[in-house]
Amino acid sequence: HEFLGEIVSGKLEYYPTVTREPFERQGRIPELVTSGQMARELGLPQLNPETDRVMICGSPAMLRDLKHLCESLGFKEGNTSTPGDFVIERAFAES
């Protein structure tokens, strides 16, 4: 990215995974985190609220599952008025 490239270089990891078609990596993110597979493949320690921050965006079911996972790991949810260890982008409207 022409404006953010230098700032985020070395701070973000791209970890593509799919659930419904053949791909080099398959699986739901909550299971990849819980099993430790994601951390192993990235060469990183498990998620830790002391050192990590999480932003969750996806379907309502994924938001629910990842929120539960983050809370089970000791992360606290934040919002626009209260800082936290994770935030949720609620882009999908439920009817």
C-alpha positions in Angstrom: 0.0 0.0 0.0 1.5 3.3 -1.0 0.6 5.1 2.3 0.7 2.2 4.9 3.2 -0.2 3.3 6.2 1.0 5.3 4.3 1.4 8.5 2.8 -2.1 8.5 5.6 -4.0 6.8 6.7 -6.8 9.1 3.7 -6.3 11.4 1.0 -8.1 9.5 0.8 -11.7 8.3 -1.4 -12.9 5.4 -2.8 -16.3 6.2 -5.4 -17.4 3.6 -7.7 -20.3 4.4 -10.9 -21.5 2.9 -13.7 -23.8 4.2 -15.7 -24.9 1.2 -13.3 -25.7 -1.6 -9.9 -27.3 -2.2 -7.1 -25.0 -1.2 -3.6 -25.2 0.2 -5.0 -24.5 3.6 -8.5 -25.4 4.7 -10.3 -24.9 8.0 -12.3 -22.5 10.1 -10.2 -19.8 11.8 -11.4 -20.7 15.4 -10.2 -24.3 14.9 -6.9 -23.2 13.3 -6.3 -20.9 16.3 -7.5 -23.4 19.0 -5.4 -26.3 17.6 -2.3 -24.2 17.4 -2.0 -24.8 13.6 -2.1 -21.1 12.6 0.6 -20.1 15.2 2.8 -23.0 14.1 2.5 -22.3 10.4 3.2 -18.6 11.0 6.1 -19.3 13.3 4.4 -17.3 16.1 3.4 -18.0 19.7 -0.3 -18.6 20.5 -2.5 -15.4 20.7 -2.0 -13.6 24.0 -3.9 -10.5 25.2 -0.7 -9.1 26.7 1.0 -8.8 23.3 -1.7 -9.1 20.6 -4.7 -7.3 19.3 -7.4 -8.8 17.2 -9.9 -7.3 14.7 -12.7 -9.6 13.7 -14.8 -9.2 10.5 -17.0 -11.8 8.9 -20.3 -13.5 8.9 -22.5 -13.3 12.1 -21.6 -16.9 12.9 -17.9 -16.3 12.5 -18.1 -13.1 14.7 -19.9 -15.1 17.4 -17.3 -18.0 17.4 -14.3 -15.7 17.3 -15.6 -13.5 20.0 -16.1 -16.5 22.2 -12.6 -17.8 21.4 -11.0 -14.4 22.2 -12.8 -14.1 25.5 -11.8 -17.7 26.4 -8.2 -16.6 25.8 -8.6 -13.7 28.2 -9.0 -10.9 25.6 -11.4 -8.1 26.4 -13.7 -6.5 23.8 -13.2 -2.9 22.9 -15.3 -0.4 21.0 -15.1 3.2 19.8 -15.3 4.5 23.4 -13.5 1.8 25.4 -10.1 0.4 24.4 -9.8 -3.4 24.4 -7.8 -6.3 23.2 -10.2 -7.1 20.3 -12.8 -5.3 18.3 -15.6 -6.5 16.0 -16.4 -5.0 12.7 -20.1 -5.6 12.3 -20.5 -5.3 8.5 -23.3 -7.8 8.1 -26.8 -6.8 9.0 -28.9 -9.5 10.5 -32.6 -9.6 9.6 
